[in-house]
Amino acid sequence: MIEKSIGDKVIRLIRGDITELDVDAFVHDITEDLKLGGGFGSAIQQRGGIIIQKELDEFGSLPVGHAVLTQAGILKASYIIHTNGPKFKEPDEEGKLRRAIDSVLKIADENGMQRLAIPPIGTGLYQVPLELCARVTLDTVAEHLKNGSGLKEVLIVVQDTREYSPFEAKFKEGD
C-alpha cells in the first residue's frame, strides 16, 4: 500500500476487490443507459441485490462526466456512486474523465462521506490509458481534498499489477 497525505486527509493506493471494502461508498464506472449488465456490473448486482438496478432505473440515463448515487444493497459499503466515464480517443477524453471524478467527489461531499473507494475509471472495456487515468485521478482527488472536502480518506483500488504500476508511479512523483 502506498499513501499520500494532503493535510489531515489521505489518498491510498491498494489492490483488492472494491465491492468488499468497508467504505461509505465505492465508485462504479457505468454506461449511459445505467444498466449493470455484464462483467463488473453483474458482480455488483449479484453481490448487492436487485435494489441497485431498481434505483438506477429511476434515473433513466447518465451523460458522460456525470454521476448518480444509489444504495449498495447488502454490500459492506452504504452507497455506490455510479459515473459515466470517457471512452478511449473520444473528444476531450481527459476533460470528461476529470468531470466524472469531480462529479463523484461532489456527491461524496454532499452526502457527508468520509471514506470513498475509486477504481481506475474507463480503463477496462473503454481502454482509457492507465497513465492518463492515474494522472487525472490523483491530481483531481488531491485538488479536491485541498479545497475543504469532508472526505478523510480516498482509496484508489486496483485489481492487478497492470493497473497498480501506473498509479504507483504517479504516487511516487515528487518524492
Secondary structure as UniProt FT lines:
FT   STRAND          2..6
FT   TURN            7..8
FT   STRAND          9..15
FT   HELIX           18..20
FT   STRAND          25..29
FT   TURN            32..33
FT   HELIX           39..48
FT   HELIX           51..59
FT   TURN            64..65
FT   STRAND          67..71
FT   TURN            73..74
FT   STRAND          79..83
FT   TURN            88..89
FT   TURN            91..92
FT   HELIX           93..110
FT   TURN            111..112
FT   STRAND          115..118
FT   TURN            121..122
FT   TURN            125..126
FT   HELIX           130..146
FT   TURN            147..148
FT   STRAND          153..158
FT   HELIX           161..172
FT   TURN            173..174
//
